Amino acid sequence: MEYNNITPETDFTEGVVISIDKPYGWTSADVVRKLKFLLTKISGHRKLKVGHAGTLDPLATGVLLVCVGKATKQADALQAERKEYIAEVTLGATTPSFDLEHPIDRTYPTEHITPELVEKALLDLTGERYQTPPIYSAKKIEGRRAYDFAREGEELEMEIRRTLINIYNIEVLEMALPRITIRVECSKGTYIRSLAQEIGEKLDSGAHLTMLRRTKSGEHTVEKAYNLDELLKMLQEMKQNRANNVI
């Protein structure tokens, strides 16, 4: 199994895991579709399997693991590994999606919030527990994505997650109230948007996520991830060279 070691000799059908620094505004599916188109042309296999191990929201950036060929069998194991995020949370306001995908729908007082209260709230939210996903999420309910119900305006009672999440650690990197920047180490299935909303509730206020970057997924760090534009350019050149029988 190869990890981020793409060369002109790479046999993608044998299995490659590509760590990408997903850009802002791209969905995880957008990245997979773009790569699959090029990798299919390069490999010559029209049925080449390409998927990702752990969705990132469009407004998030950072490590997205793309599994190619036989490496798609490792996607579940890779997705189950511990994640690390840097998140900016803005207190005093909420949005329907818990992030910037939708405009602010309600504001709350923040004058009572102190650094000590923030630290206590974060400590209270650390550990193993159940978490309710955002209405605007990729979670499936009755065979449909939750965001499909939400975007069609249907009322939906979200079920408590059956799988426990674990927030191993939350570290404050910067506190410039009403904004805080935190580093979060957590398990598979943790919604950082929901964590932002929970922080607001703990502080008797509101909150929403204003920045999110996945800095680590298992052993894969963002520092060693491919820049997507550079990767696409390299793959385009490989595609052209193989079309011209140049290896």
Backbone torsions as a table, in degrees:
resi	resn	phi	psi	omega
1	MET	NA	128.0	179.8
2	GLU	-98.4	145.1	177.5
3	TYR	-125.6	114.1	175.4
4	ASN	50.2	39.5	179.8
5	ASN	-127.8	68.5	-175.6
6	ILE	-92.6	123.8	176.8
7	THR	-133.0	170.3	176.7
8	PRO	-59.5	-19.7	-178.9
9	GLU	-92.3	-2.2	-175.8
10	THR	-60.9	130.1	174.6
11	ASP	-98.3	99.1	-173.4
12	PHE	-67.2	-27.0	179.8
13	THR	-67.3	-25.9	-179.0
14	GLU	-76.5	-16.5	174.6
15	GLY	118.9	117.4	177.6
16	VAL	-138.8	136.4	171.4
17	VAL	-108.7	119.5	-177.0
18	ILE	-109.1	121.6	176.5
19	SER	-92.5	121.1	-175.1
20	ILE	-120.3	140.9	171.2
21	ASP	-86.2	93.5	-174.3
22	LYS	-63.6	130.3	179.6
23	PRO	-77.7	161.2	176.7
24	TYR	-63.0	135.2	175.5
25	GLY	94.5	-17.0	178.0
26	TRP	-87.4	138.3	168.6
27	THR	-81.8	160.7	176.1
28	SER	-62.1	-36.8	178.6
29	ALA	-66.6	-34.1	176.5
30	ASP	-59.4	-45.2	-178.8
31	VAL	-62.7	-46.0	-179.2
32	VAL	-62.2	-44.5	-179.3
33	ARG	-61.6	-44.3	-178.9
34	LYS	-63.9	-44.1	-179.7
35	LEU	-69.1	-39.7	-178.5
36	LYS	-61.4	-40.3	179.0
37	PHE	-58.2	-48.2	-178.1
38	LEU	-71.9	-42.4	-177.1
39	LEU	-68.1	-31.9	175.8
40	THR	-64.9	-42.8	178.7
41	LYS	-65.6	-41.6	-177.9
42	ILE	-66.9	-44.6	-175.3
43	SER	-78.0	-24.9	-176.7
44	GLY	80.0	7.9	180.0
45	HIS	-109.1	109.2	-176.4
46	ARG	-66.9	-22.6	-178.9
47	LYS	-102.9	23.8	179.3
48	LEU	-59.7	129.8	180.0
49	LYS	-85.3	132.4	177.1
50	VAL	-140.5	128.9	178.4
51	GLY	-152.1	176.5	179.5
52	HIS	-119.8	159.8	-178.2
53	ALA	-114.5	77.8	178.4
54	GLY	113.0	106.4	-177.4
55	THR	-67.8	141.3	168.2
56	LEU	-115.2	135.0	177.4
57	ASP	-61.5	154.8	179.6
58	PRO	-55.5	-35.6	-177.4
59	LEU	-85.5	1.2	176.6
60	ALA	-99.1	155.6	175.6
61	THR	-124.6	174.4	173.6
62	GLY	112.1	-161.0	-168.7
63	VAL	-63.7	118.4	171.6
64	LEU	-125.3	119.4	-179.4
65	LEU	-90.7	121.7	178.1
66	VAL	-108.2	123.9	-178.4
67	CYS	-102.3	132.3	-175.7
68	VAL	-123.3	141.7	176.6
69	GLY	62.1	-134.0	-177.7
70	LYS	-65.3	-16.8	179.3
71	ALA	-69.9	-14.6	177.6
72	THR	-62.6	-22.0	177.4
73	LYS	-69.3	-18.2	-179.3
74	GLN	-93.7	0.0	-173.0
75	ALA	-59.7	-44.7	-178.3
76	ASP	-63.4	-41.9	179.8
77	ALA	-65.8	-40.7	179.1
78	LEU	-67.1	-40.1	-179.6
79	GLN	-65.3	-29.1	-177.2
80	ALA	-76.0	-9.3	-176.5
81	GLU	-75.6	160.6	-178.3
82	ARG	-63.0	143.9	179.3
83	LYS	-116.8	156.0	173.6
84	GLU	-131.2	136.1	-178.5
85	TYR	-131.8	150.0	164.4
86	ILE	-108.3	125.6	-175.5
87	ALA	-132.4	141.0	171.1
88	GLU	-106.8	127.5	-178.9
89	VAL	-118.5	128.3	177.1
90	THR	-103.7	122.9	-178.0
91	LEU	-88.0	156.6	173.7
92	GLY	94.8	3.0	179.5
93	ALA	-157.8	149.4	177.9
94	THR	-124.0	159.9	171.8
95	THR	-132.7	158.6	-178.8
96	PRO	-60.0	-30.0	-177.3
97	SER	-98.0	0.3	-178.4
98	PHE	69.2	9.4	177.8
99	ASP	-145.4	-159.9	-175.8
100	LEU	-89.2	6.4	178.9
101	GLU	-64.8	-28.3	179.4
102	HIS	-128.4	154.0	-178.1
103	PRO	-70.5	162.4	178.5
104	ILE	-59.7	132.6	179.6
105	ASP	-110.3	-13.3	-179.8
106	ARG	-161.3	144.5	177.6
107	THR	-116.6	157.2	-174.8
108	TYR	-139.5	157.6	176.2
109	PRO	-69.9	149.1	177.8
110	THR	-130.2	-1.5	-174.4
111	GLU	-60.3	-26.9	-177.2
112	HIS	-82.8	-9.5	-173.3
113	ILE	-81.8	126.5	178.2
114	THR	-118.1	161.2	175.4
115	PRO	-54.2	-36.3	-179.7
116	GLU	-65.7	-40.4	177.7
117	LEU	-65.5	-37.8	178.2
118	VAL	-63.4	-47.3	180.0
119	GLU	-59.6	-40.6	179.5
120	LYS	-66.5	-41.7	179.5
121	ALA	-61.6	-42.3	-179.9
122	LEU	-66.0	-39.3	178.1
123	LEU	-64.2	-40.7	179.6
124	ASP	-63.3	-28.6	-177.0
125	LEU	-90.9	-0.8	179.2
126	THR	-86.5	142.3	177.7
127	GLY	118.4	-170.2	-176.2
128	GLU	-91.8	130.2	-178.2
129	ARG	-168.2	173.3	173.7
130	TYR	-87.4	151.5	178.2
131	GLN	-138.3	136.7	176.7
132	THR	-86.7	125.4	179.6
133	PRO	-71.2	157.4	176.0
134	PRO	-64.4	151.9	174.5
135	ILE	-57.0	-42.7	177.7
136	TYR	-85.7	79.8	-179.2
137	SER	-141.7	173.2	179.6
138	ALA	-89.6	3.5	-179.6
139	LYS	-63.1	136.6	-179.4
140	LYS	-89.7	132.8	174.6
141	ILE	-133.1	123.7	-177.6
142	GLU	54.7	38.2	175.3
143	GLY	80.0	0.8	-179.9
144	ARG	-121.2	153.8	176.5
145	ARG	-70.4	141.4	-178.3
146	ALA	-57.7	-36.0	-178.0
147	TYR	-69.0	-20.1	175.9
148	ASP	-66.9	-43.0	176.1
149	PHE	-61.2	-48.0	-174.6
150	ALA	-63.0	-42.6	-176.6
151	ARG	-74.2	-18.5	174.8
152	GLU	-89.9	0.7	176.5
153	GLY	78.9	14.4	-179.6
154	GLU	-80.5	140.6	175.1
155	GLU	-70.8	136.8	-175.6
156	LEU	-144.3	124.4	176.1
157	GLU	-92.7	108.3	-176.4
158	MET	-72.4	134.4	177.5
159	GLU	-79.5	144.3	173.5
160	ILE	-63.3	137.6	-179.1
161	ARG	-59.3	136.6	178.1
162	ARG	-79.7	-23.1	-179.7
163	THR	-96.9	129.4	178.4
164	LEU	-67.8	144.8	169.0
165	ILE	-104.3	164.4	176.7
166	ASN	-137.7	118.0	173.3
167	ILE	-98.5	104.7	-172.5
168	TYR	-72.8	-36.1	-176.0
169	ASN	-161.7	141.8	170.8
170	ILE	-128.2	122.4	-179.5
171	GLU	-118.2	131.4	176.2
172	VAL	-79.1	122.2	177.2
173	LEU	-95.2	-34.1	179.3
174	GLU	-153.6	138.2	177.5
175	MET	-128.5	104.4	177.8
176	ALA	-128.8	71.2	-172.9
177	LEU	-49.7	134.8	15.1
178	PRO	-89.7	20.6	177.8
179	ARG	-113.9	141.7	174.0
180	ILE	-132.0	143.9	175.0
181	THR	-114.6	128.2	-174.6
182	ILE	-130.2	153.8	169.5
183	ARG	-106.1	128.7	-176.5
184	VAL	-121.0	127.3	170.3
185	GLU	-107.3	124.7	-171.8
186	CYS	-149.9	171.5	-179.5
187	SER	-89.0	171.6	171.7
188	LYS	-53.4	142.9	173.9
189	GLY	88.1	-2.6	179.7
190	THR	-78.8	129.0	174.7
191	TYR	-97.6	114.2	-179.9
192	ILE	-70.5	-28.6	174.1
193	ARG	-60.7	-43.3	177.8
194	SER	-66.2	-36.5	177.1
195	LEU	-60.7	-42.1	177.9
196	ALA	-59.4	-44.7	179.4
197	GLN	-63.0	-39.1	179.5
198	GLU	-66.2	-36.4	177.6
199	ILE	-61.2	-44.3	178.3
200	GLY	-59.5	-43.9	179.7
201	GLU	-64.2	-41.9	179.5
202	LYS	-60.9	-28.3	-177.0
203	LEU	-96.1	13.7	-177.9
204	ASP	53.0	43.6	-179.8
205	SER	-147.1	-151.6	173.6
206	GLY	-132.2	167.5	178.5
207	ALA	-163.2	156.6	173.4
208	HIS	-148.7	160.0	-177.1
209	LEU	-82.2	127.5	179.4
210	THR	-114.5	-6.6	173.8
211	MET	-162.3	139.5	176.5
212	LEU	-145.6	131.4	178.0
213	ARG	-137.7	122.0	175.4
214	ARG	-83.1	115.3	-175.7
215	THR	-96.8	-16.9	-179.7
216	LYS	-154.9	140.3	172.3
217	SER	-135.6	104.6	-173.0
218	GLY	63.4	-127.3	-179.6
219	GLU	-87.8	-3.7	-175.7
220	HIS	-89.9	121.5	-179.2
221	THR	-107.7	155.5	-177.8
222	VAL	-66.8	-27.2	179.7
223	GLU	-63.2	-28.0	-177.7
224	LYS	-103.1	7.8	-179.0
225	ALA	-82.4	154.1	176.3
226	TYR	-73.6	137.3	164.1
227	ASN	-68.7	128.9	-172.2
228	LEU	-62.4	-43.7	-179.5
229	ASP	-61.1	-42.4	-179.8
230	GLU	-67.2	-39.2	178.8
231	LEU	-64.7	-44.7	-179.7
232	LEU	-63.1	-38.0	177.7
233	LYS	-64.2	-43.4	179.3
234	MET	-63.3	-43.0	180.0
235	LEU	-68.2	-35.0	177.3
236	GLN	-63.2	-40.0	177.8
237	GLU	-66.3	-40.5	177.5
238	MET	-63.6	-40.5	178.6
239	LYS	-61.7	-44.0	-179.6
240	GLN	-66.5	-42.7	-179.7
241	ASN	-63.8	-41.1	179.2
242	ARG	-68.8	-33.5	175.9
243	ALA	-64.6	-31.6	178.8
244	ASN	-93.4	9.7	-178.7
245	ASN	58.4	37.8	177.5
246	VAL	-113.2	117.7	179.0
247	ILE	-114.7	NA	NA
